[in-house]
């Protein structure tokens, strides 16, 4: 069972090595990188490549580790008890299974995605150490132990919004997805836009990397934003000459709303254009 990328996902050699190492070790694969570099999609493509079901746990700022195991709905049980519902005699009726429970009880080797783990409280990763290490947990209300049928392939993504605890990092195989170089980006574009005019791609990539290289940019455009920009260029059927003859004094590229995502960066480009015109 080796990951070699898929027809829909261009994986670099070092990324393939990281995925296969994590699968061999059965360690969680911790993936970091700029937003929009394909961290979440990677888990989906791993599942596709090895023919495994994908179980997704999207983490939010309010997410607690316990929710990944199970939740006991005491309020619903109390309400049913007041209404005389016979279901109250079986506490198991009020246990809601979490994503880890679902992954542990999957009859087929699953891929478990814990997406954007850095959004949660700092203690969130530590609260999962025991469960991810031993691949089991106790359900205290029913006095049962849930053990993994197959140790799942665990992919954990982080946007680096906060540091993760050392104890959690020690249990992971780590990989940072570097921003794609031009050759890799060309391959990614060819996957998304087969048959696209290569002169258009070449000029669009020139502009895209120029935008990323502007000093002081608050939010650099990512791979996903480049894909969106190309979609718009094709949808609007802009002639290639619009890009080729772009006045450098204008600074802001056409349809820049797909690349620049906050007013500070737009104002930066406007200032650069003003300075270029004065020059």
C-alpha positions in Angstrom: 0.0 0.0 0.0 2.0 3.0 -1.3 0.9 6.5 -2.2 2.1 7.7 -5.5 -0.2 10.6 -6.1 -3.4 10.4 -8.2 -4.5 11.7 -11.5 -6.2 14.6 -9.7 -3.4 15.5 -7.3 0.2 16.3 -8.1 2.4 15.1 -5.2 6.1 15.9 -5.0 8.6 13.2 -4.2 9.2 14.4 -0.6 5.4 14.4 0.0 5.1 10.9 -1.3 7.9 9.8 1.0 6.2 11.5 4.0 2.8 9.9 3.3 4.3 6.4 2.9 6.5 6.7 6.0 3.5 7.7 8.1 1.5 4.8 6.7 4.3 2.4 7.4 4.8 3.6 10.9 1.1 4.0 11.5 1.8 7.4 13.0 -0.4 10.4 12.5 0.8 12.4 9.5 1.0 16.1 10.5 0.8 18.3 7.5 1.6 22.0 7.6 1.8 24.6 4.9 0.3 27.9 3.6 -3.5 27.9 3.4 -4.6 26.7 -0.1 -1.7 24.4 -0.7 -3.8 21.2 -0.7 -3.4 19.9 2.8 -7.1 18.9 3.2 -7.3 17.5 -0.4 -4.3 15.3 0.3 -6.2 13.2 2.8 -9.0 12.8 0.3 -6.6 11.7 -2.4 -4.8 9.3 0.0 -8.2 7.6 0.6 -8.9 7.5 -3.1 -5.4 6.1 -3.9 -5.6 3.2 -1.4 -9.3 2.6 -1.8 -10.1 3.5 1.8 -13.2 5.3 3.3 -12.5 8.9 4.4 -13.7 10.1 7.8 -13.4 13.8 8.2 -13.3 15.7 11.5 -13.3 19.4 10.9 -12.0 21.2 14.0 -13.4 24.6 15.1 -12.4 26.9 17.9 -15.2 25.4 20.1 -14.3 21.8 19.3 -13.4 19.6 22.3 -11.5 16.3 22.0 -14.3 14.4 23.8 -16.5 15.2 20.8 -14.3 13.0 18.6 -14.8 10.1 20.9 -18.5 10.3 21.9 -21.0 12.6 23.6 -23.6 11.7 26.2 -26.9 13.5 25.7 -28.1 13.7 29.3 -30.6 16.4 28.5 -32.4 14.2 25.9 -32.5 11.4 28.4 -34.0 13.6 31.1 -36.6 14.8 28.7 -37.5 11.3 27.5 -37.7 10.2 31.2 -40.2 12.9 31.9 -42.3 11.8 28.9 -42.2 8.2 30.0 -40.2 7.0 26.9 -39.0 3.4 27.5 -35.7 4.3 25.7 -34.4 5.9 28.9 -33.7 2.4 30.3 -30.8 1.9 27.8 -28.2 4.6 28.2 -26.7 3.6 25.0 -29.6 5.3 23.2 -28.1 8.6 24.3 -24.5 8.1 23.3 -23.5 9.9 20.1 -20.5 8.4 18.4 -17.7 10.7 17.4 -15.4 10.6 14.4 -12.7 8.6 16.2 -15.3 6.0 17.3 -16.4 5.8 13.7 -12.8 5.3 12.5 -12.0 2.7 15.1 -15.1 0.6 14.3 -14.7 0.8 10.6 -14.6 -2.7 9.1 -12.2 -1.4 6.4 -9.0 0.4 7.0 -10.1 4.1 7.0 -8.3 7.4 6.5 -9.1 9.8 9.4 -8.7 13.5 8.6 -8.4 15.8 11.6 -8.6 19.1 9.8 -7.1 22.4 11.1 -6.2 21.1 14.5 -4.6 24.4 15.4 -8.0 26.1 15.5 -8.9 24.4 18.8 -7.8 25.1 22.3 -4.1 24.4 23.0 -5.0 21.4 25.1 -7.0 19.7 22.3 -4.0 17.8 20.8 -2.8 16.6 24.2 -6.3 15.4 25.1 -6.1 12.9 22.1 -2.7 11.5 22.9 -3.9 8.4 24.7 -6.5 7.5 22.1 -4.2 8.0 19.1 -1.4 6.1 20.8 -3.3 3.0 22.0 -6.2 3.3 19.5 -8.8 2.7 22.1 -10.9 4.6 24.7 -13.4 3.9 27.4 -17.1 4.8 27.3 -17.7 5.3 31.0 -21.5 5.5 30.8 -21.8 2.1 29.2 -18.6 0.6 30.7 -17.3 -0.6 27.4 -14.0 -0.1 25.6 -13.9 0.9 22.0 -10.8 -0.5 20.2 -9.7 0.0 16.6 -10.4 -2.9 14.3 -7.8 -1.5 11.9 -5.3 1.2 13.0 -6.5 4.1 10.7 -4.3 6.2 8.6 -4.5 9.5 10.4 -3.8 12.8 8.6 -3.7 16.0 10.7 -3.6 19.4 9.1 -2.5 22.7 10.6 -2.2 26.3 9.3 0.3 27.1 12.0 -2.0 29.5 13.7 -0.6 28.3 17.0 2.2 26.0 18.2 1.2 22.4 18.9 2.4 20.7 22.1 5.7 18.8 22.0 4.1 15.7 23.4 1.7 15.6 20.4 4.5 16.4 17.9 6.6 13.5 19.1 3.9 11.1 18.1 3.5 12.4 14.6 5.4 12.2 11.3 5.8 15.8 10.2 5.8 17.2 6.7 5.7 20.9 5.5 4.2 21.4 2.1 6.5 24.0 0.5 4.8 26.4 -1.9 5.0 24.8 -5.4 7.8 25.9 -7.6 6.9 27.0 -11.1 7.4 23.5 -12.7 5.2 21.9 -10.1 2.6 24.6 -10.4 2.6 24.1 -14.2 1.8 20.4 -13.6 -1.0 21.3 -11.1 -2.5 23.6 -13.7 -2.3 21.0 -16.4 -4.3 18.6 -14.1 -7.1 21.2 -13.6 -7.1 22.7 -17.1 -6.2 20.0 -19.6 -5.6 21.6 -23.0 -5.3 25.2 -21.7 -3.3 27.6 -23.9 0.2 27.4 -22.6 1.1 31.0 -23.6 -1.8 32.1 -21.3 -0.5 29.9 -18.5 3.1 31.2 -18.9 2.0 34.8 -18.6 -0.4 34.1 -15.8 2.3 32.4 -13.8 4.6 35.3 -14.4 2.1 37.7 -13.0 1.1 35.3 -10.1 4.7 34.9 -8.9 5.3 38.6 -9.3 2.4 39.3 -7.0 3.7 36.8 -4.4 7.1 38.4 -4.5 5.8 41.9 -3.6 7.4 43.0 -0.3 4.9 43.7 2.5 2.1 41.6 1.1 -0.2 40.6 4.0 -1.8 37.5 2.4 0.1 35.9 -0.5 -2.1 34.3 -3.1 -2.1 30.5 -2.9 -2.4 27.6 -5.3 -6.2 27.5 -4.9 -6.4 31.2 -5.6 -4.3 30.8 -8.8 -6.7 28.1 -10.0 -9.7 30.4 -9.3 -8.0 33.3 -11.2 -7.4 31.1 -14.2 -11.0 29.9 -14.1 -12.1 33.6 -14.2 -9.7 34.4 -17.0 -11.1 31.6 -19.1 -14.7 32.3 -18.1 -14.4 36.0 -19.1 -12.6 34.9 -22.2 -10.0 37.6 -21.8 -7.6 37.8 -24.7 -4.0 36.9 -24.1 -3.1 40.4 -25.1 -4.7 41.8 -21.9 -2.0 40.0 -19.9 0.8 40.5 -22.3 0.3 44.2 -22.8 -0.5 44.9 -19.1 0.9 48.3 -18.2 3.4 47.7 -15.3 2.4 51.1 -13.9 -1.1 49.7 -13.3 0.4 47.2 -10.9 -2.9 45.4 -10.1 -3.6 42.5 -12.4 -7.0 42.0 -14.1 -9.7 40.3 -11.9 -7.4 40.8 -8.9 -10.1 40.0 -6.5 -9.2 36.3 -7.0 -5.6 36.9 -5.9 -5.8 39.8 -3.4 -8.0 39.0 -0.4 -7.8 42.1 1.8 -7.9 45.8 1.5 -4.4 46.3 2.8 -2.9 44.4 -0.1 -5.1 46.1 -2.7 -4.0 49.5 -1.2 -0.4 48.4 -1.4 -0.7 47.6 -5.1 -2.5 50.9 -5.7 0.4 52.8 -4.0 2.9 50.9 -6.1 1.0 51.8 -9.2 0.9 55.5 -8.2 4.6 55.5 -7.5 5.3 53.8 -10.9 3.2 56.4 -12.7 5.0 59.3 -10.9 8.3 57.6 -11.7 
